[in-house]
């Protein structure tokens, strides 16, 4: 789950696995697989970073950090 902010400044917790598309038109619009659209204050890059961090946290994406043994 990722934390976002709606345009009216209320917090929103969104399941990142349901995100289909993120657009900037000019507000950031997150479209879910169901077709529902959510307008948020965060930029496309911020949402993408949060989704990537969430995927890494649940081990759907590898971390880009070097393992300790490589340092």
N, C-alpha and C positions, 0 to 999 in steps of 0.2 A: 504494500500500500504506500502511496505517496501523498504528501501534504501539499495542497495547492490553495489558492485564494480566489474566490469568485470576485467578479467586478464590484459587487457591493461590499467587499472587504470581509466577507464571512469565510471562515476556513472550510475546506473541503478535503475529505480523505477519499482518494480514488484508487481503485484496484488497477494498477498499471498493466496488468495482463489483458485487460479489456480495451486498451487504447488501440484504435485502428489508424488514426491519422492526427497530426498536430499541424495547425496552420496559423499563419499570421495574416489576418485580413481586416483591418489592421490590428484588432485585438487578437490575442492568442485564443484559438478555438481548438478544443480537444474533442475529437469525434470518437465515440465508442463503437464497438462492433454492433451494438443494437441500433445504431443510427442516431442516438442521443448526442447532442452537442453541448459542451460546457465551455463557457467563456471565462477565462482566468486572467489574473494580473501578471503572472509570470511570463517571461519571454519563451519563445520556442526552445531556445538553447537551455534555459533553466529547466523546463519540463523534460527535455531530452536527457539532461544530466541526471535529474532525479530518477527517471525511468531506468537509465543505465545503471545507476548506483543500486537501485532496487533489484534489478536482474542479477547483478553481481552478488548482492547480499543473499539471494535465494539460489545462487549457483546456476543460473541459466546462462550467464556470460562469465568468461574468465576475467579475473582481475588483471589490470595492466601493470600492477606493481611487480617489481622483481622479487622473487623468493629470496629469503635471507641467505641461502647458500650461494646465490649468484653475486652477492656484494663483496 
